Amino acid sequence: MSEAASQGIRRYCLTLDLKDDPALIERYKDYHRPGNVWPEVTQSIRDAGVLKMEIYLLGNRLCMVMEVDENFSFEAKAAADRDNARVREWEELMDRFQEKLPWGQSGEKWLLMETIFSL
């Protein structure tokens, strides 16, 4: 067991595509540059138990890596987001750039990836 796992820290990897439009992708990147994500959004992420979050981009494919504490749950985060008008506003704005993946259920954007190798 890794040291992080023994401390209750878990890591998740999620994926999502952006619309394949270079101008939209640049605007999306601008929204995510340091200091540009709305403070209410970053606070909601921290409040949910997310300790660290990184988003990577290749072409129009995004990969998000999250490290979370033992209290984090996707269901609780989703419920908190529904109750937060500013987070809902951010999500509606980001939806303009995002392309839902064909494997997701109705309404799903970011999809949890399966770990198939770990060293």
KEPA-769973 format. One record per residue (C-alpha): residue in three letters; x, z, y; residue number from 0. Coordinates in steps of 0.001 Angstrom, whole numbers, padded with zeros to 6 digits. Last residue first. Example, Ala and Ser with C-alpha at 12.3 -4.5 7.8 and 13.67 -1.06 7.14 Angstrom:
// residues 2
titor_px_pz_py_zase
ser_013670_007140_-001060_1
ala_012300_007800_-004500_0
// end
This chain:
// residues 119
titor_px_pz_py_zase
leu_004116_-010719_001337_118
ser_000413_-011628_001376_117
phe_-001333_-014690_-000013_116
ile_-004954_-015828_-000404_115
thr_-006578_-013786_002350_114
glu_-010037_-015236_002927_113
met_-010973_-016220_006483_112
leu_-013806_-014622_008421_111
leu_-015773_-017111_010456_110
trp_-016071_-017036_014261_109
lys_-019282_-018735_015321_108
glu_-022220_-017651_013214_107
gly_-025687_-018377_014641_106
ser_-027033_-020083_011520_105
gln_-024636_-019525_008642_104
gly_-021113_-020813_008791_103
trp_-019442_-023334_006494_102
pro_-019951_-026281_008873_101
leu_-017809_-024677_011590_100
lys_-019370_-024092_014992_99
glu_-017786_-026019_017837_98
gln_-016772_-023892_020805_97
phe_-016278_-024909_024422_96
arg_-019768_-024406_025855_95
asp_-020175_-021388_023545_94
met_-017491_-019638_025584_93
leu_-019899_-019321_028545_92
glu_-022710_-018018_026339_91
glu_-020292_-015524_024786_90
trp_-019150_-014349_028222_89
glu_-022794_-013832_029349_88
arg_-023548_-011913_026141_87
val_-020479_-009738_026814_86
arg_-021738_-009062_030365_85
ala_-025239_-008200_029145_84
asn_-023997_-005656_026597_83
asp_-026696_-004627_024089_82
arg_-026209_-007689_021857_81
asp_-022460_-007050_021957_80
ala_-022939_-003493_020711_79
ala_-024970_-004782_017760_78
ala_-022331_-007411_016928_77
lys_-019549_-004802_017089_76
ala_-021538_-002451_014842_75
glu_-022066_-005213_012265_74
phe_-018426_-006327_012344_73
ser_-017329_-002771_011621_72
phe_-014438_-000820_013109_71
asn_-014155_002929_012486_70
glu_-010982_002776_010346_69
asp_-009052_001048_013112_68
val_-008751_-002684_013660_67
glu_-006012_-005295_013707_66
met_-007429_-008677_014610_65
val_-005985_-012147_014073_64
met_-007937_-015036_015576_63
cys_-007261_-018626_014490_62
leu_-008510_-021489_016627_61
arg_-008630_-025153_015610_60
asn_-008807_-027784_018395_59
gly_-005245_-029015_018049_58
leu_-003497_-025852_016916_57
leu_-004512_-022663_018715_56
tyr_-003743_-018999_018089_55
ile_-005834_-016006_019153_54
glu_-004386_-012496_019071_53
met_-006170_-009172_018860_52
lys_-004775_-005656_018585_51
leu_-006339_-002224_018219_50
val_-009937_-003332_017750_49
gly_-012041_-000209_017334_48
ala_-015310_-001410_018852_47
asp_-014473_000244_022192_46
arg_-011351_-001928_022427_45
ile_-013359_-005141_022064_44
ser_-016016_-003887_024487_43
gln_-013278_-003074_026995_42
thr_-011827_-006584_026689_41
val_-015261_-008060_027385_40
glu_-016070_-005756_030306_39
pro_-012659_-006596_031777_38
trp_-013463_-010326_031855_37
val_-010778_-012391_030183_36
asn_-008657_-013906_032950_35
gly_-005930_-011248_033279_34
pro_-003594_-012821_030740_33
arg_-004759_-016362_029889_32
his_-007950_-016596_027829_31
tyr_-010187_-018339_030380_30
asp_-007359_-020796_031052_29
lys_-007116_-021622_027331_28
tyr_-010814_-022496_027299_27
arg_-010315_-024708_030365_26
glu_-007419_-026464_028630_25
ile_-009543_-027000_025505_24
leu_-012356_-028437_027623_23
ala_-009963_-030955_029221_22
pro_-008447_-031894_025838_21
asp_-011862_-032543_024237_20
asp_-012241_-031876_020519_19
lys_-014869_-029165_020892_18
leu_-013196_-025950_019842_17
asp_-013040_-024897_016229_16
leu_-013398_-021398_014827_15
thr_-011348_-019158_012563_14
leu_-011098_-015499_011659_13
cys_-008236_-013373_010338_12
tyr_-008754_-009691_009705_11
arg_-006275_-006827_009583_10
arg_-007083_-003233_008648_9
ile_-005651_000004_009999_8
gly_-006716_003104_008075_7
gln_-003298_004787_008261_6
ser_-002524_003936_004618_5
ala_-003357_000320_005398_4
ala_-000808_000260_008238_3
glu_001933_001772_006047_2
ser_001344_-000899_003435_1
met_000000_000000_000000_0
// end
